[in-house]
Amino acid sequence: MNILLVEDDGRIADFLLRGLQAEGHAVENEIDGALALERARSSRWDAIILDLMLPGLDGREICRTLRLEKNRTPILMLTALDTVEDVVRGLRLGADDYLAKPFAFEELLARLDTIVMRGAHRHTDPDQLLLQVDDLTFDLEALTVRRGNREIELSALEYALLEFLMRESGRVVSRARILQNVWGMREDPLTNVVDVYMRRLRAKIDDPEPIKLITMIRGRGYRFGNGTAHADSAGAL
């Protein structure tokens, strides 16, 4: 993979450069936020490893700007902040995943592989670039979501969550499956992060509409699609 590493801590940057290069990846490091943004724009990268605290321009602003410009390069955000609120804030800006310092190098590799594979899947499945469930459409190429005539703006992680749910439409999916497929995690260290994102997705997709597409099945997980005009006996989110 061709990776842009944005990290101003020389010790961490050297550790990651050596480790990633030993794994066979081509890695370039940038320590200044403004310069990193220009490099992210000017070259094609398979992934960006982005520190949160940077001189010149912080990681949040870099991530937010790239997503506003429709740059879909997978971003793994690194930070010393590790509360649920900090994690959610970073992900809402468009990061694909979030890793708190200190971290194990093996975990970074696993998360990096997950976000890159997720992005590659989106680009190498030409027969499924337009998803539709009921009156909701998701154009994976243009990265646009519409419910009827209404366009819906989502964060990068919300796009990934919606894509997974639409591909599993009509089936009940557990929180564990959602966490593994969207976040690349096998357990839930963030406790209620799936529920938090499902509530946000429902607010954007379902709240303005009489027909609801997202249903919480108590004790089992969530079902997307098979819209109803009222909560069914399983209970709506």
Backbone as numpy.savetxt, mean C-alpha at the origin, in Angstrom:
# Nx Ny Nz CAx CAy CAz Cx Cy Cz
16.78 -6.37 -8.72 15.95 -5.16 -8.72 16.82 -3.92 -8.72
16.27 -2.86 -9.29 16.92 -1.55 -9.29 16.26 -0.72 -8.19
17.00 -0.44 -7.12 16.42 0.14 -5.91 17.03 1.51 -5.62
16.17 2.48 -5.32 16.62 3.77 -4.83 16.50 3.76 -3.31
17.63 3.90 -2.63 17.66 3.96 -1.17 17.81 5.42 -0.75
16.87 5.90 0.02 16.90 7.29 0.50 17.07 7.25 2.02
18.32 7.39 2.46 18.65 7.23 3.88 19.87 8.10 4.19
19.73 9.02 5.16 20.83 9.94 5.45 21.71 9.47 6.61
21.31 8.41 7.30 22.14 7.85 8.36 23.19 6.95 7.70
24.45 7.37 7.73 25.51 6.66 7.03 25.65 5.22 7.45
25.48 4.94 8.73 25.64 3.56 9.23 24.55 2.66 8.66
23.30 3.13 8.71 22.19 2.33 8.19 22.29 2.19 6.67
22.64 3.30 6.00 22.75 3.27 4.54 23.81 2.27 4.10
24.96 2.27 4.77 26.03 1.34 4.41 25.61 -0.10 4.63
24.93 -0.34 5.75 24.43 -1.69 6.06 23.46 -2.18 4.98
22.54 -1.31 4.57 21.56 -1.70 3.56 22.18 -1.84 2.18
23.08 -0.94 1.84 23.76 -1.03 0.55 24.49 -2.36 0.40
25.28 -2.70 1.41 26.03 -3.94 1.34 25.12 -5.17 1.32
24.08 -5.14 2.16 23.18 -6.28 2.23 22.39 -6.48 0.95
21.85 -5.39 0.41 21.04 -5.50 -0.82 21.90 -5.87 -2.02
23.11 -5.31 -2.09 24.00 -5.66 -3.20 24.42 -7.12 -3.11
24.60 -7.62 -1.89 24.95 -9.03 -1.72 23.81 -9.94 -2.17
22.58 -9.43 -2.14 21.42 -10.19 -2.61 21.24 -10.07 -4.12
22.13 -9.32 -4.78 22.08 -9.21 -6.23 21.32 -8.00 -6.76
20.96 -7.05 -5.88 20.21 -5.88 -6.32 21.15 -4.74 -6.68
20.73 -3.91 -7.63 21.45 -2.67 -7.95 20.85 -1.57 -7.08
21.69 -0.93 -6.28 21.19 0.04 -5.30 21.95 1.36 -5.42
21.22 2.46 -5.40 21.82 3.78 -5.35 21.26 4.51 -4.14
22.14 5.22 -3.43 21.72 5.90 -2.21 21.71 7.41 -2.39
20.69 8.06 -1.84 20.60 9.51 -1.83 20.30 9.94 -0.40
20.97 11.01 0.07 20.79 11.43 1.46 19.97 12.70 1.61
19.79 13.44 0.52 19.04 14.70 0.57 17.64 14.49 0.01
16.62 14.98 0.72 15.25 14.74 0.33 14.88 15.32 -1.03
15.24 16.57 -1.27 14.89 17.22 -2.54 15.57 16.53 -3.71
16.83 16.16 -3.54 17.55 15.45 -4.61 16.97 14.05 -4.82
16.55 13.42 -3.73 15.95 12.09 -3.84 14.66 12.14 -4.65
13.87 13.18 -4.45 12.63 13.33 -5.21 12.92 13.44 -6.70
13.93 14.21 -7.05 14.28 14.36 -8.47 14.79 13.05 -9.06
15.56 12.31 -8.29 16.06 11.02 -8.78 14.91 10.01 -8.93
13.96 10.06 -8.01 12.81 9.18 -8.12 12.00 9.48 -9.37
11.94 10.75 -9.72 11.19 11.16 -10.91 11.92 10.84 -12.21
13.24 10.95 -12.20 14.00 10.94 -13.45 14.44 9.56 -13.92
14.35 8.55 -13.05 14.78 7.19 -13.42 13.68 6.20 -13.08
13.76 5.02 -13.69 12.80 3.96 -13.41 13.37 3.05 -12.32
12.63 2.91 -11.26 13.06 2.09 -10.12 12.06 0.97 -9.90
12.57 -0.18 -9.46 11.66 -1.27 -9.08 11.08 -1.05 -7.70
11.81 -0.31 -6.86 11.33 -0.01 -5.51 12.13 1.15 -4.95
11.51 1.86 -3.99 12.17 2.93 -3.26 12.10 2.60 -1.78
13.25 2.59 -1.11 13.31 2.46 0.35 13.52 3.88 0.87
12.54 4.38 1.61 12.47 5.80 1.91 12.46 6.05 3.41
13.50 6.71 3.91 13.54 7.10 5.31 12.57 8.26 5.53
12.00 8.32 6.72 11.03 9.37 7.01 11.69 10.72 7.28
12.72 10.72 8.12 13.36 11.97 8.52 14.59 12.22 7.66
14.51 13.28 6.81 15.58 13.58 5.86 15.85 15.07 5.83
17.08 15.47 5.50 17.34 16.90 5.30 16.76 17.36 3.96
16.28 18.60 3.93 15.79 19.18 2.68 14.32 18.97 2.46
13.89 17.73 2.46 12.49 17.37 2.23 12.27 16.02 2.89
11.25 15.93 3.77 11.12 14.67 4.51 10.43 13.60 3.66
10.50 12.36 4.17 9.99 11.22 3.41 8.50 11.30 3.15
7.74 11.85 4.10 6.30 11.97 3.89 5.99 12.83 2.68
6.67 13.96 2.55 6.42 14.87 1.43 6.86 14.24 0.11
7.98 13.52 0.13 8.42 12.82 -1.09 7.37 11.82 -1.53
6.90 11.01 -0.60 5.90 9.99 -0.91 4.61 10.62 -1.42
4.14 11.64 -0.70 2.89 12.31 -1.10 3.01 12.89 -2.50
4.15 13.55 -2.79 4.34 14.18 -4.11 4.37 13.15 -5.22
5.09 12.06 -5.03 5.16 11.02 -6.05 3.78 10.44 -6.35
2.98 10.20 -5.32 1.66 9.63 -5.54 0.72 10.63 -6.22
0.83 11.89 -5.89 0.02 12.90 -6.57 0.37 12.99 -8.05
1.63 12.69 -8.36 2.09 12.69 -9.75 1.83 11.35 -10.45
1.09 10.46 -9.79 0.74 9.14 -10.33 1.96 8.23 -10.51
3.02 8.49 -9.75 4.17 7.61 -9.75 3.85 6.42 -8.84
3.82 5.22 -9.42 3.35 4.04 -8.70 4.49 3.14 -8.24
5.73 3.64 -8.26 6.86 2.83 -7.80 6.60 2.36 -6.36
6.75 1.08 -6.06 6.54 0.60 -4.69 7.47 1.32 -3.71
6.92 1.77 -2.59 7.68 2.51 -1.58 7.60 1.79 -0.24
8.77 1.47 0.31 8.88 0.93 1.66 9.43 2.05 2.55
8.64 2.51 3.51 9.04 3.63 4.34 9.72 3.14 5.61
10.85 3.75 5.95 11.59 3.43 7.17 11.47 4.58 8.16
11.29 4.26 9.43 11.21 5.32 10.42 11.41 4.77 11.82
11.81 5.65 12.72 11.94 5.28 14.13 10.59 5.39 14.83
9.60 5.99 14.20 8.26 6.12 14.78 7.49 4.84 14.51
6.90 4.23 15.57 6.29 2.92 15.37 4.93 2.76 16.03
4.26 3.86 16.39 2.91 3.73 16.92 1.95 3.44 15.77
0.78 2.89 16.10 -0.21 2.61 15.07 -0.56 3.88 14.31
-0.68 5.01 15.04 -1.04 6.27 14.38 0.03 6.69 13.39
1.30 6.53 13.74 2.38 6.88 12.82 2.38 5.97 11.60
2.13 4.69 11.82 2.09 3.74 10.71 0.97 4.11 9.75
-0.22 4.33 10.29 -1.37 4.65 9.45 -1.15 5.95 8.70
-0.56 6.95 9.37 -0.31 8.24 8.71 0.63 8.06 7.52
1.68 7.28 7.71 2.61 7.04 6.60 1.98 6.29 5.45
1.17 5.29 5.76 0.52 4.51 4.71 -0.52 5.34 3.97
-1.20 6.22 4.67 -2.22 7.04 4.00 -1.60 7.99 2.99
-0.33 8.33 3.17 0.34 9.21 2.21 0.70 8.47 0.93
0.58 7.15 0.93 0.83 6.41 -0.30 1.92 5.37 -0.21
2.57 5.23 0.95 3.59 4.19 1.08 2.93 2.82 0.96
3.64 1.86 0.36 3.11 0.51 0.22 3.30 -0.32 1.48
4.33 0.02 2.24 4.55 -0.69 3.50 5.42 0.20 4.37
5.59 -0.21 5.62 6.19 0.64 6.65 7.00 -0.26 7.57
8.25 0.10 7.82 9.12 -0.72 8.67 9.78 0.17 9.71
9.56 -0.15 10.98 10.10 0.65 12.08 11.53 0.22 12.41
12.39 1.19 12.69 13.76 0.92 13.13 13.74 0.64 14.63
14.60 -0.26 15.10 15.50 -1.13 14.33 14.73 -2.29 13.72
15.26 -2.85 12.65 14.57 -3.93 11.97 15.58 -5.01 11.57
15.07 -6.21 11.35 15.91 -7.31 10.86 16.01 -7.20 9.34
17.19 -7.41 8.81 17.39 -7.30 7.36 16.50 -8.29 6.61
16.31 -9.47 7.18 15.47 -10.49 6.52 14.03 -10.00 6.40
13.55 -9.25 7.40 12.20 -8.72 7.32 12.09 -7.65 6.24
13.12 -6.81 6.14 13.12 -5.81 5.07 13.07 -6.48 3.70
13.85 -7.54 3.50 13.84 -8.25 2.22 12.45 -8.82 1.92
11.82 -9.41 2.94 10.50 -10.01 2.74 9.47 -8.96 2.37
9.49 -7.84 3.06 8.52 -6.77 2.77 8.79 -6.16 1.40
10.06 -6.02 1.05 10.42 -5.47 -0.25 9.91 -6.39 -1.36
10.13 -7.68 -1.21 9.65 -8.64 -2.21 8.14 -8.57 -2.37
7.44 -8.42 -1.25 5.98 -8.40 -1.28 5.44 -7.21 -2.06
5.97 -6.01 -1.78 5.42 -4.82 -2.46 5.81 -4.79 -3.93
6.99 -5.34 -4.26 7.41 -5.37 -5.67 6.57 -6.40 -6.44
6.32 -7.55 -5.85 5.50 -8.56 -6.51 4.08 -8.06 -6.70
3.56 -7.33 -5.72 2.21 -6.78 -5.84 2.14 -5.80 -7.00
3.15 -4.95 -7.12 3.18 -4.00 -8.23 3.36 -4.69 -9.57
4.21 -5.73 -9.61 4.44 -6.44 -10.86 3.19 -7.16 -11.32
2.45 -7.72 -10.38 1.20 -8.40 -10.73 0.24 -7.46 -11.44
0.20 -6.23 -10.96 -0.71 -5.26 -11.56 -0.33 -4.95 -13.00
0.98 -4.98 -13.30 1.43 -4.63 -14.64 1.46 -5.81 -15.61
1.48 -7.03 -15.09 1.66 -8.17 -15.98 0.39 -9.00 -16.13
-0.74 -8.40 -15.85 -2.01 -9.10 -15.98 -2.92 -8.30 -16.90
-2.59 -8.22 -18.21 -3.30 -7.31 -19.12 -4.77 -7.64 -19.29
-5.17 -8.88 -19.04 -6.57 -9.23 -19.20 -7.43 -8.76 -18.04
-6.80 -8.29 -16.98 -7.57 -7.86 -15.81 -7.17 -6.46 -15.36
-6.98 -5.57 -16.31 -6.63 -4.19 -15.97 -7.85 -3.36 -15.60
-9.03 -3.85 -15.91 -10.26 -3.17 -15.51 -11.10 -4.14 -14.69
-11.22 -3.85 -13.40 -12.03 -4.67 -12.51 -13.39 -4.01 -12.32
-14.43 -4.82 -12.20 -15.76 -4.28 -11.95 -16.52 -5.21 -11.02
-17.12 -4.61 -10.00 -18.02 -5.31 -9.09 -19.24 -4.42 -8.92
-20.41 -4.92 -9.32 -21.63 -4.13 -9.32 -21.38 -2.83 -10.10
-21.62 -1.66 -9.49 -21.42 -0.40 -10.21 -20.08 0.25 -9.89
-19.17 -0.52 -9.28 -17.83 0.00 -8.95 -16.83 -0.51 -9.98
-16.04 0.38 -10.58 -15.00 -0.01 -11.52 -13.66 0.50 -11.04
-12.61 -0.29 -11.32 -11.24 0.05 -10.93 -10.36 -0.18 -12.15
-9.87 0.91 -12.74 -8.95 0.86 -13.86 -7.53 0.81 -13.29
-6.90 -0.36 -13.35 -5.58 -0.54 -12.74 -4.49 0.19 -13.50
-4.69 0.42 -14.79 -3.68 1.12 -15.58 -3.71 2.61 -15.30
-4.90 3.20 -15.32 -5.03 4.64 -15.06 -5.07 4.95 -13.57
-5.23 3.91 -12.74 -5.35 4.05 -11.29 -6.51 4.97 -10.94
-7.67 4.65 -11.49 -8.88 5.42 -11.19 -9.98 4.47 -10.73
-10.73 4.92 -9.75 -11.85 4.16 -9.20 -13.11 5.00 -9.35
-14.17 4.38 -9.87 -15.45 5.07 -10.04 -16.57 4.21 -9.50
-17.49 4.87 -8.82 -18.74 4.21 -8.46 -19.85 4.97 -9.16
-20.39 4.37 -10.20 -21.30 5.09 -11.07 -20.54 6.20 -11.77
-21.02 7.42 -11.63 -20.34 8.59 -12.22 -19.39 9.28 -11.25
-19.28 8.75 -10.03 -18.47 9.40 -9.00 -17.07 8.82 -8.98
-16.05 9.68 -9.13 -14.66 9.23 -9.02 -14.24 9.26 -7.57
-13.51 8.22 -7.15 -13.11 8.06 -5.75 -11.60 8.11 -5.65
-11.08 9.01 -4.84 -9.64 9.13 -4.61 -9.23 8.24 -3.44
-8.20 7.42 -3.66 -7.71 6.52 -2.63 -6.21 6.70 -2.44
-5.71 6.25 -1.29 -4.27 6.19 -1.06 -3.72 4.94 -1.72
-2.40 4.84 -1.82 -1.77 3.68 -2.46 -2.17 2.38 -1.78
-2.21 2.37 -0.45 -2.56 1.15 0.25 -4.04 0.84 0.09
-4.88 1.86 0.04 -6.30 1.64 -0.20 -6.54 1.06 -1.59
-5.77 1.51 -2.59 -5.86 0.92 -3.93 -5.54 -0.57 -3.87
-4.46 -0.92 -3.17 -4.05 -2.33 -3.07 -5.11 -3.16 -2.35
-5.67 -2.60 -1.28 -6.71 -3.30 -0.53 -7.95 -3.50 -1.40
-8.36 -2.45 -2.12 -9.53 -2.57 -2.98 -9.31 -3.60 -4.09
-8.12 -3.60 -4.70 -7.85 -4.58 -5.75 -7.99 -6.00 -5.22
-7.43 -6.26 -4.05 -7.53 -7.60 -3.47 -8.98 -7.97 -3.21
-9.75 -7.06 -2.63 -11.15 -7.34 -2.32 -11.97 -7.58 -3.59
-11.70 -6.79 -4.63 -12.46 -6.95 -5.88 -12.13 -8.27 -6.55
-10.88 -8.70 -6.49 -10.51 -9.99 -7.07 -11.11 -11.17 -6.29
-11.45 -10.91 -5.02 -12.06 -11.94 -4.18 -13.55 -11.69 -3.99
-14.16 -10.88 -4.86 -15.55 -10.46 -4.66 -16.49 -11.65 -4.53
-17.44 -11.49 -3.60 -18.42 -12.54 -3.34 -17.96 -13.57 -2.34
-16.67 -13.60 -2.02 -16.14 -14.57 -1.06 -15.82 -13.86 0.26
-15.95 -14.59 1.33 -15.56 -14.06 2.63 -14.05 -14.24 2.79
-13.35 -13.13 3.09 -11.89 -13.20 3.29 -11.58 -12.81 4.73
-10.72 -13.57 5.36 -10.37 -13.33 6.76 -9.43 -12.14 6.88
-9.33 -11.60 8.07 -8.37 -10.53 8.33 -6.95 -11.01 8.08
-6.67 -12.28 8.43 -5.32 -12.82 8.23 -4.97 -12.85 6.75
-5.92 -13.24 5.88 -5.65 -13.26 4.43 -5.45 -11.85 3.90
-6.26 -10.91 4.38 -6.10 -9.52 3.94 -4.73 -9.01 4.36
-4.36 -9.27 5.60 -3.08 -8.79 6.12 -1.92 -9.38 5.33
-2.00 -10.67 5.00 -0.91 -11.31 4.28 -0.81 -10.82 2.85
-1.95 -10.66 2.17 -1.94 -10.30 0.75 -1.73 -8.82 0.50
-2.16 -7.97 1.41 -2.05 -6.52 1.19 -0.84 -5.94 1.92
-0.61 -6.40 3.15 0.51 -5.87 3.94 1.73 -6.78 3.90
1.59 -8.01 3.45 2.71 -8.93 3.42 3.09 -9.44 4.79
2.13 -9.47 5.73 2.40 -9.93 7.09 1.67 -11.24 7.35
2.29 -12.09 8.18 1.65 -13.35 8.53 0.96 -13.29 9.88
1.23 -12.26 10.66 0.50 -12.06 11.89 0.16 -10.58 12.00
-0.52 -10.19 13.04 -1.06 -8.84 13.11 -0.43 -8.03 14.24
0.80 -7.50 14.05 1.43 -6.70 15.10 0.76 -5.35 15.26
-0.03 -4.92 14.29 -0.67 -3.60 14.35 -2.12 -3.71 14.84
-2.48 -4.83 15.42 -3.80 -5.10 16.00 -4.94 -4.81 15.02
-5.44 -3.58 14.97 -6.67 -3.31 14.23 -6.44 -2.59 12.91
-5.25 -2.71 12.31 -4.98 -1.94 11.11 -5.90 -2.35 9.95
-6.26 -3.63 9.85 -7.18 -4.05 8.78 -8.53 -3.39 8.96
-9.05 -3.41 10.18 -10.35 -2.79 10.44 -10.32 -1.29 10.19
-9.21 -0.65 10.55 -9.08 0.79 10.31 -9.19 1.09 8.82
-8.49 0.33 8.00 -8.51 0.57 6.56 -9.83 0.17 5.92
-10.47 -0.86 6.44 -11.78 -1.23 5.91 -12.80 -0.13 6.21
-12.72 0.47 7.38 -13.64 1.57 7.70 -13.41 2.75 6.76
-12.13 3.05 6.49 -11.83 4.16 5.59 -12.30 3.88 4.16
-12.11 2.64 3.73 -12.55 2.28 2.39 -14.07 2.35 2.28
-14.74 1.87 3.30 -16.21 1.92 3.28 -16.71 3.37 3.28
-16.03 4.25 4.02 -16.45 5.65 4.04 -16.39 6.26 2.65
-15.40 5.87 1.85 -15.25 6.43 0.52 -16.14 5.75 -0.52
-16.33 4.44 -0.37 -17.04 3.68 -1.39 -18.53 3.54 -1.08
-18.86 3.27 0.19 -20.23 2.91 0.54 -21.06 4.02 1.17
-20.45 4.85 2.02 -21.24 5.78 2.82 -22.16 6.68 1.99
-21.71 7.21 0.82 -22.62 8.07 0.06 -23.68 7.30 -0.74
-23.62 5.97 -0.73 -24.45 5.17 -1.63 -25.53 4.39 -0.87
-26.71 4.20 -1.49 -27.76 3.41 -0.85 -27.44 1.91 -0.84
-26.68 1.44 -1.83 -26.30 0.03 -1.90 -24.89 -0.13 -1.35
-24.72 -0.99 -0.37 -23.43 -1.17 0.29 -22.72 -2.39 -0.27
-21.41 -2.26 -0.52 -20.63 -3.35 -1.10 -19.74 -4.06 -0.07
-19.44 -3.41 1.04 -18.53 -3.99 2.03 -19.34 -4.46 3.23
-19.22 -5.74 3.54 -19.93 -6.32 4.68 -18.95 -7.02 5.59
-19.07 -6.78 6.89 -18.27 -7.50 7.87 -19.04 -8.74 8.30
-18.41 -9.90 8.19 -19.02 -11.16 8.63 -18.40 -11.49 9.98
-19.16 -11.34 11.03 -18.62 -11.47 12.39 -17.93 -12.80 12.61
-16.71 -12.70 13.12 -15.94 -13.90 13.43 -15.25 -14.53 12.23
-15.50 -14.00 11.01 -14.91 -14.61 9.82 -14.10 -13.64 8.98
-14.53 -12.40 8.86 -13.79 -11.43 8.05 -14.71 -10.51 7.29
-14.45 -10.32 5.98 -15.20 -9.37 5.18 -15.60 -9.98 3.84
-16.71 -9.49 3.31 -17.13 -9.86 1.96 -17.32 -8.58 1.16
-16.84 -8.59 -0.09 -16.99 -7.45 -0.98 -17.91 -7.84 -2.13
-18.89 -6.97 -2.41 -19.81 -7.25 -3.50 -21.12 -7.81 -2.99
-21.99 -8.26 -3.94 -23.33 -8.71 -3.58 -24.05 -7.65 -2.77
-23.99 -6.41 -3.28 -24.48 -5.25 -2.54 -25.91 -5.39 -2.07
-26.20 -4.83 -0.91 -27.55 -4.82 -0.35 -27.89 -3.41 0.09
-29.17 -3.12 0.14 -29.61 -1.78 0.52 -29.66 -1.59 2.02
-29.43 -2.68 2.79 -29.43 -2.57 4.24 -28.51 -3.64 4.81
-28.16 -3.52 6.08 -27.25 -4.50 6.69 -27.90 -5.86 6.69
-27.14 -6.90 6.32 -27.72 -8.23 6.37 -27.54 -8.81 7.78
-27.96 -10.06 7.95 -27.96 -10.64 9.30 -26.57 -10.86 9.85
-25.55 -10.84 8.93 -24.17 -11.04 9.40 -23.63 -9.80 10.05
-24.20 -8.63 9.69 -23.74 -7.39 10.28 -22.90 -6.61 9.32
-23.21 -5.34 9.11 -22.42 -4.49 8.23 -21.35 -3.80 9.02
-20.27 -3.46 8.35 -19.16 -2.77 9.00 -19.57 -1.36 9.34
